[in-house]
Amino acid sequence: MLDNEWVSLFENGIDAQVKATNKYKTTTVYAVIDLPLDKRTVTKNAMMPALLLHGTASNPAPDLLMRAIEELYGANMHARTGKHGDVQTFEYILQVPDEQIIGEPGLFEEALELFAEMIFDPLQEGEGFSNRAFDIERMLHRQKILNLINDKMSYAAEKCLEIMAEGEPYGIPRLGYADDLDGLDANTLLQEYLHIVQHRQFHIYIVGNVGIKSVKSSVEHVFGKYKDLYQSNDDPRLPLHIAHQSAPTEAKQLIEEMDINQGKLNLGLRTGINYASDDYPALLVYNGILGGFPHSKLFLNVREKASLAYYASSRLEGLKGYVFVYAGIDSERYEEALAVIKQQMEDMLHGQLSDDEIEFTKVGLINQYRQSDDPPLTGAALQMYARYTGRAWSVQELINAIDRVDKSAVVRVAERVHLDTVYFLKSKGGEAK
């Protein structure tokens, strides 16, 4: 039967979940390993997945591996590092054409074979990764980190997050630290990667026009070849630091200056509400009204009416329940811009919300979720977040819950929001008044 809910196949060794649907012309496999975010390991963990695409035991070069993938009727496969709240992840993704549409029985299992080989049997040189691949990826990883520093908007956002989440895993940057790259080597990195795949459980999500029994057979057959690598796993539930913290007497504040043309004002707000909370849909609406849309208070009142900002918006980190405000301003208008931003929060606290603001935001959010339901990875991500938080939301459940949000619910959220961090990156010589 198609368009089923997620079906869990088995729990020992690998936790595999399948959603059979004829909505897509491809079958998608999304495999995840959860890791604790830790300053001591974040950099090397972040670098590891990219090395897997440089070849496997049977395809010992990047071009050979890419050719093998392309020969599977245009399949694609990649690996990456993610950061979700306080959790770092290895994420492996395979997309292969629906074998029923192209008339190639066995295509899914053949692609799964190559996918598993990429994960478990990457190209080796002696006891380590290929030295050439290691040198290339270390250089590229360093450049990615430095690019974030050179992009002042990204730098300011990361700095605000770091200050706000000091002492929490979430405060650790996703890519790690450039200074840590010099201490890495190809041998140690491979051995530590293999240790991870031996001792952490795989969570696999499969979406496509597939039969549950045939997928179960394929997964058991393909991954069974590597069973000695994962039969002993130590996968404790990774904690998410999402408990509400009492409002500080005064927000943390840091002003830095650099040789830039436009000041970057960033605020970090704590809400005490997160993905697992009943009020999560109301928090989505709160963030949308504050700065999530062109009709939001920040855009209209800070940017348009007061002409204080080149851009002004907000973003919600749902797993943590943090809201971040971003504004690009003239450095000499810092105090004025900060006051107007705070006023928008105060207005929401006191219920100064129009029916149009609420309805436009709800429509905007519902449209976003409807569009997000198209990519096959959306459902997998929601399943992953359910595993992290214990709260399972489907796209339709979120849409329904958003539609029920009213003014009182938004005010209830506003009562729990407090300003935790103010970070301002100002132009050198500019006055932050």
C-alpha positions as CSV (number, residue, x, y, z in Angstrom):
1,M,0.0,0.0,0.0
2,L,1.3,3.4,-0.9
3,D,1.4,6.7,1.0
4,N,1.6,4.9,4.3
5,E,2.9,6.4,7.5
6,W,6.5,5.6,8.4
7,V,7.1,1.9,9.1
8,S,9.9,0.8,11.4
9,L,11.5,-2.3,10.0
10,F,13.8,-3.4,12.8
11,E,15.7,-2.0,15.7
12,N,18.8,-4.2,16.2
13,G,21.9,-2.9,14.6
14,I,20.3,-0.4,12.3
15,D,17.1,1.5,12.9
16,A,15.4,1.7,9.5
17,Q,12.1,3.5,8.7
18,V,10.3,3.4,5.4
19,K,7.6,5.5,3.9
20,A,6.1,3.9,0.8
21,T,4.7,6.5,-1.6
22,N,4.2,7.0,-5.3
23,K,4.6,10.8,-4.9
24,Y,8.2,10.8,-6.2
25,K,10.0,9.4,-9.2
26,T,13.0,8.6,-7.1
27,T,13.8,6.6,-4.0
28,T,15.6,8.5,-1.4
29,V,17.8,7.1,1.4
30,Y,18.8,9.3,4.2
31,A,21.2,7.8,6.8
32,V,22.2,9.6,10.0
33,I,24.6,9.0,12.8
34,D,24.2,11.2,15.8
35,L,27.3,12.6,17.6
36,P,27.7,14.8,20.6
37,L,28.8,18.4,19.7
38,D,32.1,18.7,21.5
39,K,34.9,21.2,21.0
40,R,37.5,18.5,21.0
41,T,36.0,16.5,18.1
42,V,33.8,19.0,16.2
43,T,36.5,19.9,13.6
44,K,37.7,16.5,12.6
45,N,34.1,15.1,12.6
46,A,33.0,17.9,10.3
47,M,35.8,17.1,7.9
48,M,35.3,13.3,7.7
49,P,32.2,12.9,5.4
50,A,33.8,14.9,2.5
51,L,36.6,12.3,2.4
52,L,34.2,9.5,1.6
53,L,33.5,10.9,-1.9
54,H,37.1,10.5,-3.0
55,G,36.6,6.8,-3.7
56,T,35.8,3.4,-2.3
57,A,37.6,0.1,-2.2
58,S,36.1,-0.9,-5.6
59,N,36.2,2.6,-7.1
60,P,39.5,3.9,-5.8
61,A,39.3,7.5,-7.3
62,P,36.7,10.3,-7.3
63,D,36.1,10.0,-11.0
64,L,35.6,6.3,-10.8
65,L,33.1,6.7,-7.9
66,M,31.2,9.4,-9.7
67,R,31.1,7.3,-12.9
68,A,29.7,4.3,-10.9
69,I,27.0,6.5,-9.4
70,E,26.1,8.0,-12.8
71,E,25.8,4.6,-14.3
72,L,22.9,3.9,-11.9
73,Y,20.6,5.8,-14.3
74,G,21.7,9.2,-13.0
75,A,21.6,8.4,-9.3
76,N,23.3,10.8,-6.9
77,M,25.0,10.3,-3.6
78,H,26.8,12.5,-1.1
79,A,27.8,12.8,2.5
80,R,27.9,15.9,4.8
81,T,28.1,17.0,8.4
82,G,25.1,18.6,10.1
83,K,24.3,20.5,13.3
84,H,20.8,20.1,14.8
85,G,20.5,21.8,18.2
86,D,23.1,20.2,20.4
87,V,23.7,17.3,18.1
88,Q,26.4,16.9,15.3
89,T,25.5,14.5,12.6
90,F,27.0,12.5,9.8
91,E,24.4,12.5,7.0
92,Y,24.5,10.2,4.0
93,I,22.1,10.7,1.1
94,L,21.3,8.5,-1.8
95,Q,18.7,9.3,-4.5
96,V,18.1,6.7,-7.2
97,P,15.4,6.6,-10.0
98,D,12.3,4.5,-9.2
99,E,13.2,1.1,-10.7
100,Q,9.6,0.5,-11.5
101,I,9.4,3.5,-13.7
102,I,12.5,2.8,-15.7
103,G,12.0,-1.0,-15.7
104,E,15.2,-2.0,-14.0
105,P,14.5,-4.5,-11.3
106,G,17.2,-4.6,-8.7
107,L,18.4,-1.0,-9.3
108,F,17.6,0.1,-5.7
109,E,19.6,-2.7,-4.2
110,E,22.5,-2.1,-6.6
111,A,22.6,1.6,-5.6
112,L,22.3,0.7,-2.0
113,E,25.4,-1.6,-2.4
114,L,27.5,1.4,-3.6
115,F,26.0,3.6,-0.9
116,A,27.0,1.2,1.9
117,E,30.5,0.8,0.4
118,M,30.9,4.6,0.5
119,I,30.0,4.6,4.2
120,F,31.8,1.5,5.4
121,D,34.7,0.9,3.0
122,P,36.1,4.3,1.9
123,L,39.3,4.6,-0.1
124,Q,42.3,3.9,2.1
125,E,46.0,4.4,1.8
126,G,47.8,2.2,4.3
127,E,46.0,2.7,7.6
128,G,44.5,6.0,6.7
129,F,42.5,8.0,4.2
130,S,44.2,8.9,0.9
131,N,46.9,11.5,1.7
132,R,46.0,13.4,-1.4
133,A,42.3,13.4,-0.5
134,F,43.1,14.4,3.0
135,D,45.3,17.4,1.9
136,I,42.6,18.6,-0.5
137,E,39.7,18.4,2.0
138,R,41.7,20.0,4.8
139,M,42.5,22.9,2.6
140,L,38.8,23.2,1.5
141,H,37.6,22.9,5.1
142,R,39.9,25.6,6.2
143,Q,38.6,27.8,3.4
144,K,35.0,27.1,4.4
145,I,35.7,28.3,8.0
146,L,37.6,31.4,6.8
147,N,34.8,32.2,4.4
148,L,32.4,32.4,7.3
149,I,34.8,34.9,9.0
150,N,35.1,36.9,5.8
151,D,31.3,37.1,5.4
152,K,30.6,39.7,8.1
153,M,26.9,38.9,8.2
154,S,27.6,35.2,8.9
155,Y,30.4,36.1,11.3
156,A,28.1,38.4,13.4
157,A,25.4,35.7,13.5
158,E,27.9,33.1,14.6
159,K,29.4,35.4,17.2
160,C,26.0,36.2,18.7
161,L,25.2,32.5,18.9
162,E,28.5,31.8,20.5
163,I,28.0,34.4,23.2
164,M,24.4,33.4,23.8
165,A,25.0,29.7,24.0
166,E,28.3,29.9,25.9
167,G,28.8,26.6,27.8
168,E,26.2,24.8,25.7
169,P,27.1,22.4,22.8
170,Y,24.9,24.6,20.6
171,G,27.5,27.4,20.9
172,I,30.1,25.3,19.1
173,P,30.4,26.2,15.4
174,R,29.2,23.6,12.9
175,L,32.5,23.4,10.9
176,G,34.7,23.6,14.0
177,Y,37.9,25.7,14.3
178,A,40.6,26.4,11.7
179,D,43.4,26.2,14.3
180,D,42.5,22.5,14.9
181,L,43.0,21.5,11.3
182,D,46.8,21.5,11.6
183,G,46.8,18.8,14.2
184,L,44.9,16.3,12.0
185,D,46.4,13.5,9.9
186,A,44.9,11.0,7.4
187,N,45.7,7.9,9.5
188,T,44.1,9.1,12.7
189,L,41.1,10.5,10.9
190,L,40.2,7.2,9.2
191,Q,40.7,5.2,12.4
192,E,38.5,7.6,14.3
193,Y,35.9,7.5,11.5
194,L,35.8,3.7,11.6
195,H,35.4,3.8,15.3
196,I,32.4,6.0,15.0
197,V,30.7,3.8,12.5
198,Q,31.4,0.8,14.7
199,H,30.0,2.3,17.9
200,R,27.2,4.6,16.8
201,Q,23.8,3.5,15.6
202,F,22.7,4.2,12.1
203,H,19.2,5.7,11.6
204,I,18.0,5.2,8.0
205,Y,15.0,6.8,6.4
206,I,13.8,5.5,3.0
207,V,11.1,7.3,1.0
208,G,9.8,6.2,-2.4
209,N,7.7,3.8,-4.5
210,V,8.9,0.7,-2.7
211,G,7.6,-2.4,-1.1
212,I,8.2,-2.7,2.6
213,K,9.2,-6.4,2.4
214,S,11.6,-5.8,-0.5
215,V,13.2,-2.8,1.2
216,K,13.7,-4.8,4.4
217,S,15.3,-7.6,2.4
218,S,17.6,-5.2,0.5
219,V,18.7,-3.3,3.7
220,E,19.4,-6.5,5.6
221,H,21.3,-8.1,2.7
222,V,23.4,-5.0,1.9
223,F,24.2,-3.7,5.4
224,G,24.4,-7.3,6.7
225,K,27.8,-7.5,4.8
226,Y,29.1,-4.9,7.2
227,K,27.4,-6.3,10.3
228,D,30.7,-6.8,12.2
229,L,31.1,-3.0,12.0
230,Y,27.9,-2.1,13.8
231,Q,26.7,-5.1,15.8
232,S,28.1,-3.5,19.0
233,N,26.8,0.0,19.3
234,D,26.8,2.5,22.1
235,D,24.2,5.1,21.2
236,P,22.9,6.9,24.3
237,R,20.2,9.5,23.6
238,L,22.0,12.8,23.1
239,P,20.6,15.5,25.4
240,L,19.1,18.8,24.0
241,H,19.6,21.7,26.4
242,I,16.2,23.2,25.9
243,A,15.0,23.9,29.4
244,H,13.7,27.4,30.0
245,Q,16.1,29.6,31.8
246,S,15.0,32.6,34.0
247,A,15.4,36.0,32.4
248,P,18.8,37.6,33.2
249,T,18.7,41.0,35.0
250,E,20.6,42.4,32.0
251,A,21.3,41.1,28.6
252,K,24.8,40.1,27.7
253,Q,26.3,42.8,25.3
254,L,29.4,42.9,23.2
255,I,30.4,45.5,20.7
256,E,33.3,44.8,18.3
257,E,34.7,46.9,15.5
258,M,36.1,46.0,12.1
259,D,36.8,47.6,8.8
260,I,33.3,47.3,7.4
261,N,30.9,49.6,5.7
262,Q,27.7,48.4,7.4
263,G,27.1,47.6,11.0
264,K,25.7,44.2,11.9
265,L,23.3,44.2,14.9
266,N,22.3,40.8,16.2
267,L,20.1,39.9,19.1
268,G,19.5,36.5,20.7
269,L,16.2,35.8,22.4
270,R,15.3,32.9,24.7
271,T,11.8,31.6,24.7
272,G,11.7,28.5,26.8
273,I,9.5,26.9,24.1
274,N,10.9,24.4,21.6
275,Y,9.9,21.8,19.0
276,A,8.5,19.5,21.7
277,S,6.2,22.1,23.2
278,D,2.5,22.5,22.7
279,D,3.1,26.1,22.0
280,Y,5.6,25.5,19.3
281,P,3.2,26.4,16.5
282,A,2.4,29.7,18.3
283,L,6.2,30.3,18.5
284,L,6.4,29.8,14.7
285,V,3.7,32.5,14.3
286,Y,5.5,34.8,16.9
287,N,8.7,34.6,14.9
288,G,6.9,35.2,11.6
289,I,5.2,38.3,12.9
290,L,8.4,39.6,14.5
291,G,10.7,39.2,11.5
292,G,10.0,36.2,9.3
293,F,8.2,37.9,6.4
294,P,8.1,41.1,4.4
295,H,5.0,42.1,6.4
296,S,6.8,41.5,9.7
297,K,7.2,44.2,12.4
298,L,11.0,44.3,12.0
299,F,10.8,44.8,8.2
300,L,8.0,47.4,8.3
301,N,8.9,49.4,11.4
302,V,12.7,49.1,11.6
303,R,13.6,49.1,7.9
304,E,10.7,50.8,6.1
305,K,9.2,53.3,8.4
306,A,12.2,54.3,10.5
307,S,14.7,53.8,7.7
308,L,17.1,52.4,10.3
309,A,18.2,49.2,8.6
310,Y,19.3,47.9,5.3
311,Y,17.8,44.5,6.3
312,A,15.9,43.4,9.4
313,S,14.6,39.9,10.0
314,S,14.4,37.1,12.6
315,R,15.0,33.4,12.5
316,L,13.8,30.6,14.8
317,E,16.0,27.7,16.0
318,G,13.1,25.4,16.8
319,L,15.0,22.6,18.6
320,K,16.5,25.1,21.0
321,G,13.7,27.6,21.2
322,Y,16.0,30.5,20.3
323,V,15.0,33.4,18.1
324,F,17.8,35.4,16.5
325,V,17.3,39.0,15.2
326,Y,19.5,40.3,12.3
327,A,19.8,43.9,11.2
328,G,22.3,45.8,9.0
329,I,22.5,49.4,10.2
330,D,24.7,52.5,10.1
331,S,27.0,52.2,13.1
332,E,26.0,55.7,14.5
333,R,22.4,54.6,14.7
334,Y,23.0,51.6,17.0
335,E,21.1,52.8,20.0
336,E,18.2,54.1,17.9
337,A,17.9,50.8,16.0
338,L,18.1,48.7,19.2
339,A,15.4,50.7,20.8
340,V,13.0,50.3,17.9
341,I,13.7,46.5,17.7
342,K,13.0,46.2,21.4
343,Q,9.8,48.2,20.9
344,Q,8.5,45.6,18.5
345,M,9.0,42.9,21.1
346,E,7.3,45.1,23.7
347,D,4.3,45.7,21.4
348,M,3.8,42.0,20.9
349,L,4.0,41.4,24.6
350,H,1.2,43.9,25.1
351,G,-0.9,42.4,22.4
352,Q,-0.4,45.1,19.8
353,L,-1.1,42.7,17.0
354,S,-3.5,43.3,14.1
355,D,-5.7,40.6,12.6
356,D,-3.9,41.0,9.3
357,E,-0.4,40.5,10.9
358,I,-1.6,37.2,12.4
359,E,-3.5,36.0,9.3
360,F,-0.8,36.9,6.8
361,T,1.8,35.2,8.9
362,K,-0.3,32.0,9.3
363,V,-0.9,31.9,5.6
364,G,2.8,32.4,4.9
365,L,3.8,29.7,7.3
366,I,1.2,27.2,5.9
367,N,2.4,27.9,2.4
368,Q,6.0,27.3,3.5
369,Y,5.1,24.0,5.0
370,R,3.1,22.9,2.0
371,Q,6.0,23.6,-0.2
372,S,8.4,21.9,2.2
373,D,6.3,18.7,2.0
374,D,7.3,18.3,-1.6
375,P,11.0,17.3,-1.1
376,P,11.3,13.7,0.2
377,L,13.8,14.7,2.9
378,T,11.3,16.8,4.8
379,G,9.5,13.8,6.2
380,A,12.8,12.2,7.2
381,A,13.9,15.4,8.9
382,L,10.7,15.5,10.9
383,Q,11.2,11.8,11.9
384,M,14.8,12.7,13.1
385,Y,13.5,15.7,15.1
386,A,10.9,13.4,16.7
387,R,13.7,11.1,17.8
388,Y,15.6,14.0,19.3
389,T,12.7,15.6,21.1
390,G,10.1,12.9,21.7
391,R,7.5,15.0,19.8
392,A,6.3,13.8,16.4
393,W,4.9,16.5,14.2
394,S,3.8,15.7,10.6
395,V,3.6,18.5,8.1
396,Q,-0.2,18.4,8.1
397,E,-0.3,18.4,11.9
398,L,1.9,21.5,12.0
399,I,-0.3,23.2,9.4
400,N,-3.4,22.4,11.4
401,A,-1.9,23.6,14.6
402,I,-0.6,26.9,13.0
403,D,-4.1,27.5,11.6
404,R,-5.5,27.3,15.2
405,V,-3.1,29.9,16.6
406,D,-4.9,33.0,17.8
407,K,-3.8,36.3,19.3
408,S,-3.9,35.0,22.9
409,A,-1.5,32.2,21.9
410,V,1.0,34.7,20.4
411,V,0.9,36.9,23.5
412,R,1.4,33.8,25.7
413,V,4.6,33.1,23.7
414,A,5.6,36.8,23.9
415,E,5.3,36.6,27.7
416,R,8.1,34.0,27.8
417,V,10.5,35.7,25.4
418,H,13.4,37.6,26.9
419,L,16.4,39.3,25.4
420,D,19.6,37.3,26.3
421,T,22.3,38.7,24.0
422,V,23.1,41.8,22.0
423,Y,26.0,41.7,19.7
424,F,27.0,44.6,17.5
425,L,29.8,44.6,14.9
426,K,30.4,48.2,14.0
427,S,32.5,49.9,11.4
428,K,35.9,51.0,12.6
429,G,35.8,54.5,13.9
430,G,32.0,54.6,13.8
431,E,30.2,55.7,16.9
432,A,27.7,53.1,18.4
433,K,25.3,55.7,19.8
